[in-house]
C-alpha cells in the first residue's frame, strides 16, 4: 500500500502528539523561546510559526520537527526533582 502525496501519517502522528505536549500551560512559549535562542529571530515569530504548524497552515521541514522533539524530550527541572523524591519511597 503506497502513501499518496497528501497523506503523511508520520506528520499527522507527530502533530497529534506534539499538540498534546504543547497544550500544557506555557509549553508553547517555552519552546518558542528556546527556538529563538537556538535559531535566532523573535520569540513571537516562533510562537506564531509553531501555532501555524499545529493548525496545519505551515508544513514544517524534518529538521525543525526533530529539533522540536529534542526540546520536548528534555525533562523539566520540576519533573526531575519529583522523580528523585519518588524513587526514595
C-alpha positions in Angstrom: 0.0 0.0 0.0 1.6 3.3 -1.1 1.1 6.6 0.6 -0.2 9.4 -1.6 1.4 12.8 -1.7 -1.2 14.4 0.6 -1.1 11.6 3.1 1.6 11.9 5.7 0.9 9.6 8.6 4.2 10.4 10.3 3.4 14.1 10.3 -0.2 13.5 11.4 1.0 11.4 14.3 3.7 14.0 15.2 1.1 16.8 15.1 -1.2 14.9 17.4 1.5 14.0 19.9 3.2 17.4 19.9 -0.1 19.2 20.1 -0.9 17.5 23.3 2.5 18.3 24.7 2.4 22.0 23.7 -1.2 22.3 25.1 0.4 22.4 28.6 0.4 25.8 30.1 3.4 27.8 29.0 5.0 25.0 27.0 4.4 26.6 23.6 6.0 29.8 24.7 8.9 27.9 26.3 9.6 26.0 23.1 9.3 29.3 21.1 11.8 30.9 23.4 14.3 28.0 23.1 14.0 28.1 19.3 14.5 31.8 19.2 17.7 31.4 21.2 18.9 28.5 19.1 17.8 29.6 15.6 17.6 33.4 16.1 14.5 35.5 15.5 11.8 36.8 17.7 10.0 34.6 20.2 6.7 35.9 18.9 7.6 34.8 15.4 8.5 31.3 16.6 5.3 31.1 18.6 3.2 32.1 15.5 5.1 29.6 13.4 4.5 26.8 15.9 0.8 27.7 16.0 0.7 27.6 12.2 2.4 24.2 12.2 -0.1 22.8 14.8 -3.1 24.2 12.8 -1.6 22.7 9.6 -1.3 26.1 7.9 2.5 25.7 7.7 4.3 22.5 6.8 7.5 22.1 8.7 10.7 20.6 7.5 12.1 17.4 9.0 15.0 19.3 10.7 12.6 21.5 12.6 10.4 18.6 13.7 13.4 16.8 15.1 14.6 20.0 16.9 11.2 20.4 18.5 11.2 16.8 19.5 14.6 17.2 21.1 13.4 20.2 23.1 10.3 18.4 24.3 12.3 15.3 25.2 14.4 17.2 27.8 13.0 16.7 31.3 11.8 19.8 33.0 13.5 20.8 36.3 10.4 20.2 38.3 9.9 16.8 36.8 13.4 15.5 37.6 13.1 16.7 41.3 9.8 14.8 41.6 11.2 11.6 40.1 14.1 11.7 42.6 11.7 12.0 45.5 9.5 9.2 44.2 12.5 6.9 44.0 13.1 7.3 47.7 9.8 5.8 48.7 
